[in-house]
Amino acid sequence: MQEAQRRRKTRVALLSVASNTTLVLFKLVVGLLIGSVSVISEAVHSGVDLIASLIALFAVRTASKPADEGHPFGHGKVENISGTIEALLIFGAAAYIIFEAVKKLLHPTPVESLGWGVTVMGFSAVANFFVSRLLFKVGRETQSVALEADGWHLRTDVYTSVGVMAGLAFMWLAQLVFPGHSWEWVDPVAALGIAFLIIRAAYKLTVNAARDLLDVSLPEEEFWIREYIAGLVPPVRGFHHMRTRKAGHMRFVEFHLLVDGEMSVEASHAITESVERDIREHFPESSVTVHIEPCDGSCQQFCVDGCYLSDDTRKTVQERLRV
């Protein structure tokens, strides 16, 4: 299963690389021919997308490697690092676009052959829409941060391409209806709008990719596990010190499980194996560590929130231990 997922992730990453390479060349040639800063800015954006796709390809190949002596927790965080780098690249592309757009606002130059610009932007939007949809689909199904980040790169390109296309189409129509007026300012203004959209997407990407580098807890997973443990009462009496985190596609879950102190080692071990198996089945690609502890009914402060003993049962346990 893991090998099949690795191949699937690699294939879609290669498709993204091929798509972006084609679009960079297409946009750059057309942008230079017609003198459109917004089309050239889109070529730069696609160039950043190409770099991001190459990084994503490297990340999915590396993150799929099994744990080894030097990396006992696996290589999953490579995907988070990849996503963060991709987000920073988008910030850099946005800064370049703003610089070029302001320069052209101050020193406007005519844009020619607007039909070509509209055509290349329309082609880019359609191509990136379908590739990004595939990246999102595979990224979510395989828990790949790198592929989802690459998908956001291309989806942002869809929105910006549509924006540039609309700006060029407006200039085209305006020149036909009002031939005596100057409309060159529309092109750099559209480029500025693109830049701010890119910055917004880059901020979201940075937050999503970097949070797992900080080992942020997983609230949805913790809620399900709490509900699951509650269904194991009475042999299980509670839990404490639950910790969850994510690295790439891998989840890591740790907690202490409280059981009857008179339970045999064999029985408590069987419960541990059952709990770990059920959590891994519900959350594939998870590393689960459960530490069994005897419950004496004292309910220390750190285990109050995870205690499933009724008041009467707690008193009974405490009285039995005093005898």
Secondary structure, 3 states (H helix, E strand, C coil): CHHHHHHHHHHHHHHHHHHHHHHHHHHHHHHHHHCCHHHHHHHHHHHHHHHHHHHHHHHHHHHCCCCCCCCCCCCCHHHHHHHHHHHHHHHHHHHHHHHHHHHHHHCCCCCCCHHHHHHHHHHHHHHHHHHHHHHHHHHHHCCCHHHHHHHHHHHHHHHHHHHHHHHHHHHHHHHHHCCCCCCCCHHHHHHHHHHHHHHHHHHHHHHHHHHHHHCCCCHHHHHHHHHHHHCCCCCEEEEEEEEEEEECCEEEEEEEEEEECCCCHHHHHHHHHHHHHHHHHHCCCEEEEEEEEEECCCCCHHHCCCECCCHHHHHHHHHHHHC
